[in-house]
Amino acid sequence: MVVRMLSKWFDMVDMVIIPATTGRMGVLPGHVAAIAELKPGLLSVHGGGSDTRKYFVSSGFAFIHANSFAELVAVEAVPIDHIDPNLVQKGLADFTPKLSSAATDLEKAEAQIGVDVHSALNAALSG
C-alpha cells in the first residue's frame, strides 16, 4: 500500500490506523474505497517489520482508494515524539476550568475544543 500524507509519501506500508470520527479504523492493502473524517487523535503508519511512525492529527480526511493507495489530508499532523507531555497537561489544566466558567456560547465552544484536543493529545501520548 502507498500512503500520501500531506506532502510526504510512504511506500510499502503494511497498515495505517486512523482516528476516524466513527472510531479507530485500520486500513490494509486492498481495502475497499472509502472516505473518513479524521478527529483529533493518534495516526499510525506501519511499515515493514517494526517500523511504525506515529502522528497526532487534529482533523482532516482520509481518502482510501481501491488500488491500495491512501491519501491523508490533515489540518495538522505532528510526529508524536515532538509533543511535550508537560505542555499537554498544562493546556488541559488551563482549559478545564475555562469550560466550567464559560459565560457565552463562544467561550464554551473554545474551551470545549481546548479540552477535547488536549485530552486527545494526552491519549495519543499514552497510546
N, C-alpha and C positions, 0 to 999 in steps of 0.2 A: 504494500500500500504506500502511496505517496501522499504526504500531507504538506499543505502550504499554510503557514500561519503568519498572518500579516505579510511581511516581505521575506520571511525565512522559509526555506524548503527543507523538509526532512524526507530523505529517500529510505526505502526499505524499512518502513515502520510496521511493526507487528500488530500494534493496537494503540488506540487513542481512547482515553476515558475523559469525557467532557461533563462539565456541570450544567446539564440542561435544566430548564425550568420545570420539566416533568420528572426530574430525578437524574441521578448519575447514569450516563449512557456509555457503554463500551462499543467501539467501532472497530471492526476487524476487516481485513481484506475481503472484498466481495460483498460487503454489507449492502443491503437494499438502499436505494436512493432515498434520502431524507433531508429535511431541513429542521434544525433545532435551535431554539433561542437559548442563549447562554445566560446563566445567572452568576453572581459573584461566587467564586469557588476555585477549587483545585483542578487544573487540567494536566493530565499526564500523557506524555508521548513515550511509548515503549518501543525501543529499537531492539535489535538482535541481542540475545543474552540478557545481561543485567543492566543494559544501558537504558535508563529511564530519565527523562527530563521533565521536571515539574514546574508549572507556572501558575500564578494566581491571575485569573481573568476577572475583570469587573462586570462585563456584559458583552453581548455581541451575538453572532450567529455562527452555526456550523452547517456547512453545505456538504453533504455526503453524496458522492456520485457513484453510480453502479459500476464504474470501471476501476474501482479501488483507488480513487482519488478523493481527497477531502480538503476542503478549504475552511479555515477557521478565521473568522473576522471578528476581532475583539477590540473593544474600545481601549482597553488597557490589558497588557499581558506582561507580567513581571516574573522573572525567574524567582522561584520560592526562596532560594538562598540569598537573594538581595533584599529580603524583607527583615526588618529589625523587630523581633518579638516584643521588645520593651516599648517601642513606639505603638505597636498594635494594642498592647494593654493600656497604654496611656490614652489612646484615641477612644477605646471602649469606655474607659473611666470618665473621659470628658463628655462623651455623647449620651451616656445613660442618664445622668441627672437632667440634661437638657430635654430629653424626651418626656420625663415626668413633669417638668416645669414649663413646657411649651404652652404659650398662650394663644397663638394663632395657628391656623391650618398649615401655613408655610413653615413656621418654626417646628411644628410636629413632623412634617414631611422631611425636612432637612435633618432633624435629629434621628428619625427612624432610618433614613438612608445611612447615616453615620453608624448607628448601632448595627444595622444589617451587614454593612461592608466590613466593619471591624470584627464582627462575630464570624463572618465567613473567612476573613484573613486568619483569625485565631484557629479556626477549624482546619484550614489549609496547612498551617504550620505544624499542627499535631497529626496530620494525615499524610 
